């Protein structure tokens, strides 16, 4: 089930992080130094798109039976629902 949360959480953070970073900076009037926004900074990742593709492919390679795959999908749907609340 951890795979489901990794997929939803980290792919989501990388996908929406840049947008949320900019919105939070503007709305909260945070300093341009990046204080208060470290959650959205991925210093070791030079290409978000490339990293997401690699990360997604590695998660997709997890060798489990079909029943477990379906459980992972169900858990990912629940995790996504939690993220929306």
N, C-alpha and C positions, 0 to 999 in steps of 0.2 A: 504494500500500500504506500510505502515511502516513495516509490517511483512516481505514483500519481501526484503526490504533493510536490515533488521535485519538478515535475513537468509544469504543473499549474503555477507554482510559486515563482520559480526562477525564470521560466520563459516569459511569464507575465511581467516580472520585474524588469527584465531586459527590454521587453517590447514597449511597456508603458512608462518605464522609468524616466526616459528623456522628457517625455511630455509632462509627466507629473512633476518632475524636477523644475521645469520652467514655470508651471502653474504655481507650485508652492513658493518658489522664489518671488514671483510677482505678487501673489495674494497676501503672503505673510510678510512681505517686504524684508526678506532675508538679505544679508550682506552678499556682495558679489564674490567674496572669498570662498563661498560654498559652505559656510557654517550652517548646520541644520539640515543639510542635504546629502550627507555622506552615504545614506542608504541607497541613493540613486547613482552613486559613482562607482564604477567598476574599473579601477585603475589598471588592472592587469589585462584588460580586454581591449584590444585595439580596434577590433571589428565586431560590433554587436551582431550584425547579420551572420558573419562567418561563425562566431561562437555559438549562436543559437542553432545554426544548422548542424554543427558538430555535436553539440549537447543533445539536441533532439535525436540525432541519428544514434548516439550512444544509448540513450534511454530506450529507443525503439529496438535495439539489439538485445535487450534483456531476454534471456532464454527461459520462458515459462510456458506452461501449458495453456490451452485456450481458455479454460475455466478461470485461471488466474488472470489472464489478459482481460477478460470481461470484468472481473472484480476490480482490476486496476482502473479500467474505464469508469466504472460506477463510482469508485472513490475519487477519481479526478473530477467527475461531475459534482460530487458533494463538496470537494475542496474549492472548486470554482464558486459554488454557491456561498461558501463561507467567506470567500474573498469579496463578494459583492455586498456583504452586510456591514 
